[in-house]
Amino acid sequence: MRSLRVALDGTRGRNTFAVVGSFERETTEPTGEEQDVIRVGARWSRQLNPRFSTDVYVAYENTEFDSGQRDNEVTALGGLRYRLSSDLSATLQYGFRKQVSTDLQSEYTEHSVTVGVRMSF
């Protein structure tokens, strides 16, 4: 596998951002088929108050297989995090993913809602 990744991230006040781009030449293990994958994505987070924060992530991925198949995938995530205590937080996240392909059997749309609790030690 060959890959190239470029990222830019930073913080300004209560805002944190990141922009990432990558190119990879991957090989599928079972078939040996190779594909080129280009990804770009961006994340933005904001601390709303000492306990509450939000974040948004969007990404695009283009995959071209040696067989001629081409997939285009879009991902969008949005979430909230609430700090319950110094070592415990709760999260709520909505996700959307859609893939369009030249192979109709590879197309899909996905919606997800994730609720979580995280404890740090």
C-alpha positions in Angstrom: 0.0 0.0 0.0 1.2 3.5 -0.9 -0.3 6.5 0.8 0.0 10.3 1.1 -1.8 12.2 3.9 -2.0 16.0 4.4 -3.6 17.6 7.5 -4.1 21.1 8.9 -5.6 21.6 12.3 -5.8 24.4 14.8 -7.6 26.0 17.7 -9.0 29.6 17.9 -10.7 30.5 21.1 -13.4 27.8 21.8 -13.2 26.5 18.3 -11.1 23.6 17.0 -10.9 22.7 13.4 -9.2 20.1 11.1 -9.0 19.6 7.4 -7.5 16.3 6.1 -6.8 14.9 2.6 -5.3 11.6 1.6 -4.5 9.4 -1.4 -4.0 5.6 -1.0 -3.3 2.8 -3.4 -4.8 -0.2 -1.6 -4.9 -4.0 -2.3 -7.9 -6.1 -1.4 -6.5 -9.2 0.4 -8.9 -11.9 -0.9 -8.9 -10.9 -4.5 -5.6 -9.0 -5.0 -7.6 -6.2 -6.8 -6.1 -2.8 -6.4 -8.0 0.5 -5.9 -7.1 4.2 -5.6 -8.8 6.0 -2.8 -9.0 9.8 -2.4 -10.4 11.2 0.8 -11.0 14.8 2.0 -12.7 15.7 5.3 -13.2 18.6 7.7 -14.1 18.7 11.4 -15.2 21.6 13.5 -15.7 21.5 17.3 -16.9 24.2 19.7 -16.8 24.3 23.5 -20.2 25.9 24.2 -19.6 26.2 28.0 -17.4 24.4 30.5 -19.6 21.2 30.3 -21.1 21.2 26.9 -19.5 20.9 23.4 -20.6 20.2 19.9 -18.8 18.9 16.7 -19.5 18.5 13.0 -17.6 16.3 10.6 -18.0 16.0 6.8 -16.1 13.9 4.3 -16.0 12.8 0.7 -14.3 9.6 -0.6 -13.7 8.5 -4.2 -12.6 5.0 -4.9 -11.6 3.7 -8.3 -11.1 -0.1 -8.7 -8.9 -1.7 -11.3 -12.1 -3.5 -12.5 -13.6 -0.1 -13.5 -16.0 0.2 -10.6 -16.1 3.7 -9.1 -17.6 4.5 -5.7 -18.3 8.0 -4.3 -19.2 8.3 -0.6 -20.3 11.2 1.4 -20.3 11.2 5.2 -21.7 13.7 7.7 -21.7 13.5 11.5 -23.0 15.9 14.1 -22.7 15.4 17.8 -23.1 16.8 21.3 -21.0 16.0 24.4 -22.0 16.8 28.0 -19.4 16.5 30.8 -21.2 15.0 33.8 -18.1 15.1 36.0 -14.4 15.4 35.7 -14.1 11.8 34.5 -17.6 11.0 33.0 -19.2 12.4 29.9 -22.3 11.6 27.8 -22.6 11.9 24.0 -25.3 12.0 21.3 -24.3 11.7 17.7 -26.2 11.6 14.4 -24.5 10.2 11.3 -25.4 10.1 7.6 -23.5 8.1 4.9 -24.4 7.7 1.3 -22.4 5.8 -1.4 -23.2 6.0 -5.1 -21.4 3.5 -7.3 -21.2 2.3 -10.9 -22.1 -1.1 -9.4 -25.7 -0.7 -8.2 -25.2 -3.5 -5.6 -22.6 -1.4 -3.8 -24.9 1.6 -3.4 -26.3 2.4 0.1 -27.7 5.1 2.4 -27.1 4.8 6.1 -28.5 6.9 9.0 -27.3 6.3 12.6 -27.9 7.7 16.1 -25.4 6.9 18.7 -25.7 7.5 22.4 -22.7 6.9 24.7 -21.2 7.3 28.1 -17.5 7.6 28.5 -15.5 7.2 31.8 -11.8 8.2 32.0 -9.5 6.7 34.6 
